Amino acid sequence: MEKMKPVKCVVTGASGFVGSRIADCLRNKGFVVYEMGRRKSDKLADEKRFIPFELGKPVDAAVFRGKDTLIHCAYDFKLAKENVQRINVAGSIGILRAAKASGVKKIIFISSFAAFKDAKSVYGRAKFAIEQEAAKLGVIIVKPSMIFGK
C-alpha cells in the first residue's frame, strides 16, 4: 500500500493566540505546517517553513504553490480605526485571492460570531466585510463564538 503524502498547510497568524493553537494541533496530527506571519512561533522547528508576511502588504501567490490548505487567522488588533479597512480587510482579501490563484484546494477563514452587517464594533464589521469576499471565492468560513484559554 502506498503511503499518503502529508497535507501541507499554511497558517497565517501562527504566532498568535488562535493561529498558534491551530498550527500546534495540525503538527500533532502529522500535517506539514508552514507559518506565515511577522514572526515565527517558538514551536517552528524548520526555518524553511516560515513565510514572512505582514497583513496589508502584497502577497506573492508563488508562496502557496505546492500547498494544500490555507487557514487564515491573522488579524491586527492594534490598528487605528482608519487603518482596519486597508490592512485587515484588504490584506485578508488579498491573501485569500493569492491562495486561490495559486491553486490551494482548501482555504479556511477564521472569522467571528461578532461578524454581521450592522455590527457595532469595527472588528465585527471588518470580519463581515472579509466574509463577503471570502464567500465569493468559495472559502470555508468558520465563525467561533467564544475563544478562551491560557
MIPA-94557 format. One record per atom (N, C-alpha, C, O): x, y, z; residue in three letters. Coordinates in steps of 0.05 Angstrom, whole numbers, plus 5000, padded with zeros to 4 digits. Each point is the difference from the previous one (the first is absolute). Layout:
N
XYZALA ...
//
This chain:
150
501749765000MET 498350245000MET 501850255000MET 501950025015MET 497450174968GLU 501550244998GLU 499550195023GLU 497750045007GLU 504450075004LYS 499750195022LYS 499050274989LYS 501150104980LYS 497050025034MET 498950254991MET 502050235008MET 501249995021MET 499050204961LYS 501750245006LYS 498550175021LYS 497650035000LYS 504050085019PRO 498750175020PRO 498950254988PRO 501050114980PRO 496849995031VAL 498750244990VAL 501750245009VAL 500850025023VAL 499650174958LYS 501650245006LYS 498150235005LYS 498450084982LYS 501750025042CYS 498250225008CYS 501550265006CYS 502249995012CYS 496750234979VAL 501150265007VAL 498150125020VAL 497650014996VAL 503550095027VAL 498450135020VAL 501050295003VAL 502350045008VAL 495950154987THR 500850285005THR 499450065030THR 498149895011THR 503550285000GLY 499650075028GLY 500849775019GLY 498849975021GLY 503049864970ALA 500749765015ALA 501550055026ALA 500449825016ALA 500450434989SER 501250075025SER 498050135019SER 500750085022SER 496949964968GLY 497850125016GLY 498549795017GLY 500749764999GLY 497350335015PHE 498649835019PHE 498549774985PHE 500549765006PHE 497950304975VAL 498449804985VAL 501849854981VAL 500049754999VAL 501550394985GLY 501749884979GLY 502049805012GLY 500649804988GLY 500650275035SER 502049825012SER 498749745009SER 501349794997SER 496350225012ARG 498749755009ARG 499249834976ARG 500149765001ARG 499050374977ILE 499449854976ILE 502549884989ILE 500049764992ILE 502250395006ALA 502549894990ALA 501049775016ALA 500849804989ALA 499150225038ASP 500849785018ASP 498349754995ASP 501149784998ASP 496350265001CYS 498249774995CYS 500749864974CYS 500149754999CYS 500250404980LEU 500749894974LEU 502649855001LEU 500349774989LEU 501850355023ARG 502649865003ARG 499749745015ARG 501249804992ARG 497350205029ASN 499649765017ASN 498549784985ASN 500349775006ASN 498250314973LYS 498549804984LYS 501649914975LYS 499049854984LYS 503550255013GLY 501749914979GLY 499950184975GLY 501249924979GLY 497550315022PHE 500050184977PHE 502650144998PHE 501450045021PHE 499450054956VAL 502450174996VAL 498950295002VAL 498450084983VAL 502650065037VAL 498950275005VAL 502150214992VAL 502350005008VAL 496850194975TYR 501550244993TYR 498850235015TYR 497650054998TYR 504050105017GLU 499050235014GLU 500550254984GLU 502250044989GLU 495750125008MET 500250244985MET 499350245018MET 497850015011MET 504250164994GLY 499550225018GLY 502450195003GLY 502049974985GLY 497850225034ARG 502150185005ARG 502349875015ARG 502450084996ARG 497049735020ARG 502049855015ARG 499349715001ARG 497649935000ARG 504449905003LYS 499449715002LYS 499549935029LYS 500950145018LYS 497549654986SER 499549925027SER 502449855011SER 501749924985SER 498350045041ASP 502249855013ASP 499949714993ASP 502049865003ASP 495850044988LYS 499749714994LYS 500749924972LYS 500049774993LYS 500750434990LEU 500749934973LEU 502849904999LEU 501950155006LEU 498549604987ALA 502649875001ALA 501550054974ALA 502550025001ALA 496250004976ASP 501350034974ASP 499750284990ASP 497850094993ASP 504450065007GLU 500050284990GLU 498850034972GLU 498950214993GLU 501449584991LYS 499050014972LYS 497050014999LYS 498850054979LYS 499949895043ARG 497150005001ARG 498850265011ARG 497750015008ARG 504050194994PHE 499150275008PHE 499950174975PHE 501950034985PHE 495750105011ILE 499650174977ILE 499550285011ILE 497950065011ILE 504150134985PRO 499550275010PRO 497650134987PRO 499649984976PRO 498850155040PHE 497550114990PHE 499050225019PHE 500149975024PHE 499050254964GLU 498850215016GLU 497350074988GLU 499850074977GLU 498149905039LEU 497350054990LEU 499950284989LEU 500950195011LEU 497949834965GLY 499750264987GLY 502150044979GLY 499750184983GLY 502449665017LYS 502150024979LYS 499449794978LYS 498749805006LYS 502150264970PRO 499549814978PRO 501149725006PRO 502249985012PRO 496449824979VAL 500949725004VAL 500449874972VAL 498350014983VAL 504149885014ASP 500649864975ASP 498749735000ASP 500549845018ASP 497850104963ALA 498549754999ALA 501949764999ALA 499349785007ALA 503250274985ALA 502049784998ALA 500549875027ALA 500849765001ALA 498850385021VAL 500549885027VAL 498149775005VAL 500549845018VAL 497350154968PHE 498049795005PHE 500349764981PHE 498649805003PHE 503250224978ARG 500349774981ARG 500849755015ARG 501850005017ARG 496849784977GLY 500649755013GLY 498849965027GLY 500449805013GLY 498050404996LYS 498749985026LYS 497149914996LYS 498850074979LYS 500249785040ASP 497349894997ASP 497850185013ASP 497850014990ASP 502950115032THR 498050145016THR 501150275011THR 502450015007THR 495950194994LEU 500750255014LEU 497950045022LEU 497649984995LEU 503350075029ILE 498350085022ILE 500850285007ILE 502150045011ILE 496150154984HIS 500650285004HIS 498950095027HIS 497650045004HIS 504350005015CYS 499350095028CYS 501050285006CYS 499150125019CYS 502749994964ALA 501250255007ALA 498050235000ALA 498250024983ALA 502150155038TYR 498450255002TYR 501650185018TYR 500949925022TYR 499550334970ASP 501550195016ASP 498150165018ASP 498550174990ASP 501549775036PHE 498250145019PHE 501050275008PHE 498650155013PHE 503949924981LYS 501250255010LYS 499650244981LYS 501050215006LYS 497649754973LEU 499650214980LEU 498150225009LEU 498149945015LEU 502450304976ALA 498150215004ALA 497649954981ALA 500449874979ALA 497350225028LYS 497549944986LYS 500350054969LYS 499049844984LYS 502350385009GLU 500250074971GLU 501849814984GLU 499950004976GLU 501749835038ASN 501849814985ASN 498949724998ASN 501149834986ASN 496750125028VAL 498949735001VAL 499249904972VAL 500549784992VAL 498150394993GLN 499149934973GLN 502449944981GLN 500049804986GLN 502050385015ARG 502349974982ARG 501749765007ARG 501049864982ARG 499450095044ILE 501949795008ILE 498649745005ILE 500749794988ILE 497450205030ASN 498749755007ASN 498149904978ASN 500149764992ASN 498250414998VAL 498049914980VAL 501449964973VAL 499949784989VAL 501350425000ALA 501249974973ALA 502349805001ALA 500449854981ALA 501250155041GLY 502249815003GLY 499049725001GLY 501249824987GLY 496650135027SER 498949735002SER 498949914973SER 500549774991SER 498150404996ILE 498949934973ILE 502349944981ILE 499849824983ILE 502350345019GLY 502349964982GLY 501349725004GLY 500749874981GLY 499650055044ILE 501249745005ILE 498249774992ILE 500949794989ILE 496550245014LEU 498149804992LEU 500049974969LEU 500049784990LEU 500150444996ARG 500250004971ARG 502649884990ARG 500049854981ARG 502250215032ALA 502649904992ALA 500049695003ALA 501049864982ALA 497950045040ALA 499949715004ALA 498349874979ALA 500749794989ALA 497050335005LYS 498249894980LYS 501350004973LYS 499849804985LYS 501650425008ALA 501350024974ALA 502249794996ALA 500649924978ALA 500650005045SER 502349814998SER 499049715000SER 501649824998SER 495850145006GLY 498949734998GLY 499849865027GLY 499749765001GLY 500450395021VAL 499649875026VAL 497149885000VAL 498150144994VAL 501749615013LYS 497549864998LYS 498050075022LYS 497650024995LYS 503450025030LYS 498250065022LYS 500950265014LYS 502350015009LYS 496050194992ILE 500650255012ILE 498050055022ILE 497649984996ILE 503450075028ILE 498250045024ILE 500650275012ILE 502350075004ILE 495650085000PHE 500350265013PHE 498849995028PHE 497649935003PHE 503950145017ILE 499050005028ILE 498850285004ILE 501550205002ILE 495949815000SER 498650255004SER 499250035029SER 501649935018SER 496050164987SER 499150045027SER 496950005001SER 498750074981SER 500349845041PHE 497150015005PHE 499150295000PHE 497650064996PHE 504250125009ALA 499450295001ALA 499750124973ALA 499350244997ALA 501349614982ALA 499950104972ALA 497249994989ALA 498949794995ALA 499950445001PHE 497550024986PHE 499650294989PHE 501550185009PHE 496749854973LYS 499850254985LYS 499950255017LYS 501550194995LYS 496849825025ASP 499750245016ASP 501449985027ASP 499150115020ASP 503249754980ALA 501549975025ALA 500850285011ALA 500750184985ALA 499249845041LYS 500750265013LYS 503050045001LYS 501050224999LYS 500549555002SER 502950025003SER 501450024972SER 499049894981SER 503250255018VAL 501650014976VAL 500949724993VAL 500049924977VAL 500849925043TYR 500949734996TYR 497849834986TYR 500649874981TYR 497050145029GLY 497849854988GLY 499450084972GLY 499549834983GLY 500550435012ARG 499650104972ARG 502249924981ARG 499549934977ARG 503050075033ALA 502349924984ALA 499849714993ALA 500449924977ALA 499149915043LYS 499849714995LYS 497749944981LYS 500349834983LYS 497550325019PHE 497749964982PHE 500850074971PHE 499349864982PHE 502150365015ALA 500950084973ALA 501849794987ALA 499849944977ALA 502049955039ILE 501749784990ILE 498349764993ILE 500549884979ILE 497650055038GLU 498349774994GLU 498650034973GLU 499749804985GLU 499350445009GLN 498650054975GLN 501749924976GLN 499149874981GLN 503450225019GLU 501849944978GLU 500949705001GLU 500249884979GLU 500250025045ALA 500849725003ALA 497949814988ALA 500749814987ALA 496850265018ALA 497849834990ALA 500049994970ALA 499549794988ALA 501150444999LYS 500150014971LYS 502349824988LYS 499849904978LYS 502350065039LEU 502249844991LEU 499749705007LEU 501749844993LEU 496150095020GLY 499549735008GLY 501749915025GLY 500549775004GLY 500250435012VAL 501649955024VAL 498149895022VAL 497750085002VAL 503449735014ILE 498649905024ILE 500250225021ILE 502350095007ILE 495549995005ILE 500050205021ILE 499249885026ILE 497949875003ILE 503950165017VAL 499549895027VAL 499550245018VAL 501550195001VAL 496249805014LYS 499250235017LYS 499949915029LYS 497849945010LYS 504550055004PRO 499949925028PRO 498550205017PRO 500250244995PRO 498349675024SER 498550185017SER 501650095025SER 499750225009SER 502049605001MET 501550085024MET 502749844999MET 500049764995MET 502150385010ILE 502649885001ILE 501350095026ILE 500350235006ILE 500649575009PHE 501350075025PHE 502149795007PHE 499949784989PHE 502050295028GLY 502149815007GLY 502450165011GLY 499950245004GLY 502149605001LYS 502550125011LYS 502150024979LYS 502250105005LYS 
//
